[in-house]
């Protein structure tokens, strides 16, 4: 009987030691998971869930490096968004922004960089081979014109202007220049109901951090390029 008690005693001590050692490990694991979640959240726009500017830029450069001249930079600007906010409500405007973000994410696919640049402006960088560009960009314009249904069941008519820069067309793999060209093309086709492809001339438009100089909100992003 005494031998059995000694065995149980040793097992109990080992269990206690293992348990004591595991407690701080579990604590560090929980802390690490919480930190990872906070860091991931910091990279995401809280309204739409899309990447914020810095995270988007880092991801966009990865896509560009991986796919080279088959990379397409797409800028999207919601049409008449201020009217939605003023006529309906800011809550309705938020619903429209979330719907646009969801549509862009679905259209671009998991390998793309999709970000919200600010306000009602979005950017996508993705691999898009030459033989699919026209069809896919037309598909995007159609998706962005589908009415958005609000929480109260009301359907809101929406649309967006789209500009796209193809790297082998504008002759550079510089992300800032590509965004400049896409933004200038978007401006040229504003409210046209079609995606406008940038030319080399669009890439020469003066910009601030890859966006057309004079565009509302560009002053906050830095100096002229």
C-alpha positions in Angstrom: 0.0 0.0 0.0 2.8 2.4 0.8 4.4 1.8 -2.6 1.2 2.6 -4.3 0.9 5.8 -2.4 4.5 6.8 -3.4 3.6 6.2 -7.0 0.5 8.3 -6.8 2.5 11.0 -5.0 5.1 11.1 -7.8 2.4 11.2 -10.5 0.6 14.0 -8.6 3.8 16.0 -8.3 4.6 15.6 -12.0 1.1 16.7 -12.9 1.4 19.7 -10.7 4.7 20.7 -12.3 3.3 20.3 -15.8 0.3 22.3 -14.9 2.3 25.0 -13.3 4.6 25.2 -16.4 1.6 25.3 -18.8 -0.1 28.2 -17.1 2.3 30.9 -18.3 2.6 29.2 -21.7 -1.2 29.5 -22.1 -1.1 33.1 -20.9 1.5 34.0 -23.5 -0.5 32.2 -26.2 -3.6 34.1 -25.4 -1.6 37.3 -25.3 0.0 36.6 -28.7 -3.3 35.8 -30.3 -4.8 39.0 -28.9 -1.8 41.0 -30.2 -2.1 39.3 -33.6 -5.8 40.3 -33.8 -5.1 43.9 -32.8 -2.3 44.1 -35.4 -4.6 42.6 -38.1 -7.4 45.0 -37.1 -5.1 48.0 -37.4 -4.5 47.1 -41.1 -8.2 47.0 -41.9 -10.7 49.8 -42.4 -13.2 49.4 -39.6 -16.2 50.2 -41.8 -15.5 48.1 -44.9 -13.0 45.6 -43.7 -10.7 46.4 -46.6 -7.0 47.1 -46.2 -6.0 50.6 -45.1 -3.6 52.6 -47.2 -0.3 51.3 -45.8 -1.4 47.7 -45.8 -2.9 48.0 -49.2 0.3 49.5 -50.6 2.4 46.7 -49.2 0.1 44.1 -50.6 -0.2 45.8 -54.0 3.5 45.9 -54.4 3.7 42.1 -53.7 1.0 41.5 -56.4 2.9 43.7 -58.8 6.2 42.0 -58.2 4.6 38.6 -58.6 2.7 39.2 -61.9 4.7 42.0 -63.6 3.2 43.4 -66.7 0.0 41.4 -66.3 -0.8 43.4 -63.3 -3.7 45.9 -63.5 -4.2 48.8 -61.1 -7.9 49.8 -60.7 -9.3 52.9 -59.0 -12.9 53.2 -58.1 -14.8 56.3 -57.1 -18.5 56.1 -56.0 -20.7 58.3 -58.1 -23.1 60.8 -56.4 -22.2 59.5 -53.0 -22.7 62.8 -51.3 -26.3 62.7 -52.5 -26.9 59.4 -50.8 -25.6 60.8 -47.5 -27.6 64.0 -47.8 -30.8 62.6 -49.2 -31.0 59.4 -47.1 -28.6 59.3 -44.2 -25.0 58.6 -43.3 -26.0 55.1 -42.2 -27.3 54.5 -45.8 -24.0 55.8 -47.1 -22.1 53.4 -44.9 -24.2 50.5 -46.2 -23.4 51.6 -49.8 -19.7 51.7 -49.0 -19.8 48.2 -47.4 -21.6 46.9 -50.4 -19.0 48.4 -52.8 -16.2 46.9 -50.7 -17.8 43.4 -50.8 -18.3 43.6 -54.5 -14.7 44.7 -55.1 -13.5 41.9 -53.0 -15.6 39.3 -54.7 -14.6 40.6 -58.2 -10.9 40.8 -57.5 -10.5 37.4 -55.9 -8.2 36.2 -53.0 -4.9 37.0 -54.7 -5.6 40.7 -55.1 -4.9 43.8 -53.1 -8.1 45.6 -52.3 -8.1 48.8 -50.2 -10.1 51.8 -49.2 -8.1 55.0 -49.9 -10.5 57.2 -48.1 -14.1 58.4 -48.3 -15.8 56.7 -51.3 -12.6 55.9 -53.1 -11.2 52.4 -53.5 -8.2 50.7 -55.2 -7.6 47.2 -56.5 -4.4 45.7 -57.8 -4.7 42.3 -59.4 -3.4 39.8 -62.0 -5.5 40.3 -65.1 -4.2 38.8 -68.4 -4.6 40.7 -71.6 -7.3 38.5 -73.1 -9.6 39.0 -70.1 -9.2 42.7 -69.3 -12.0 44.2 -71.3 -14.6 41.6 -70.2 -13.6 41.7 -66.5 -13.6 45.5 -66.3 -17.0 45.6 -67.9 -18.2 43.0 -65.4 -16.9 45.2 -62.5 -18.8 48.3 -63.8 -22.0 46.2 -64.0 -21.5 44.9 -60.5 -21.1 48.4 -59.1 -24.4 49.4 -60.7 -26.5 46.8 -58.9 -28.8 48.6 -56.5 -27.9 48.4 -52.8 -30.7 47.3 -50.4 -30.7 49.1 -47.1 -31.7 47.6 -43.7 -35.3 48.9 -44.2 -35.6 47.2 -47.5 -35.3 50.3 -49.6 -33.2 49.9 -52.8 -30.7 52.6 -53.6 -29.5 53.1 -57.2 -25.7 53.3 -57.2 -22.9 53.6 -59.7 -19.1 54.1 -59.7 -16.5 55.5 -62.0 -13.6 53.2 -62.8 -10.1 53.9 -64.1 -7.6 51.2 -64.8 -3.9 51.2 -65.6 -2.3 48.2 -67.3 1.5 48.1 -66.7 2.5 47.0 -70.1 0.4 49.9 -71.6 1.7 52.7 -69.5 5.3 51.4 -69.6 6.2 51.2 -66.0 5.9 48.9 -62.9 6.0 51.8 -60.5 2.8 51.5 -58.3 2.6 55.3 -57.7 2.8 56.1 -61.4 0.2 53.4 -62.2 -2.2 54.8 -59.6 -1.6 58.3 -61.1 -2.5 57.0 -64.5 -5.6 55.0 -63.3 -6.8 58.0 -61.3 -6.4 60.3 -64.3 -8.3 57.8 -66.5 -11.1 57.6 -64.0 -11.4 61.4 -64.0 -11.6 61.4 -67.8 -14.4 58.8 -67.7 -16.3 60.2 -64.7 -20.0 59.2 -64.8 -19.5 57.6 -68.3 -20.7 54.2 -67.1 -17.6 52.4 -68.4 -14.1 51.6 -67.2 -11.5 53.8 -68.9 -8.0 52.3 -69.6 -5.1 54.6 -68.9 -2.6 55.6 -71.6 1.0 56.8 -71.3 -0.3 60.4 -71.3 -2.4 59.7 -68.2 0.8 58.6 -66.4 2.3 62.1 -66.9 -0.4 63.9 -65.0 1.0 65.7 -61.9 0.0 63.8 -58.8 0.2 63.6 -55.0 1.2 60.1 -53.8 -0.1 58.5 -57.0 -3.3 60.5 -57.3 -4.2 63.4 -59.6 -3.1 66.7 -58.2 -6.1 68.8 -57.3 -8.3 65.8 -56.5 -10.3 66.5 -53.2 -8.4 65.1 -50.2 -5.0 64.6 -51.9 -3.3 67.3 -49.9 -3.4 65.1 -46.8 -1.4 62.3 -48.4 1.9 64.1 -48.9 3.9 66.2 -51.3 3.5 66.4 -55.1 5.2 63.6 -57.1 
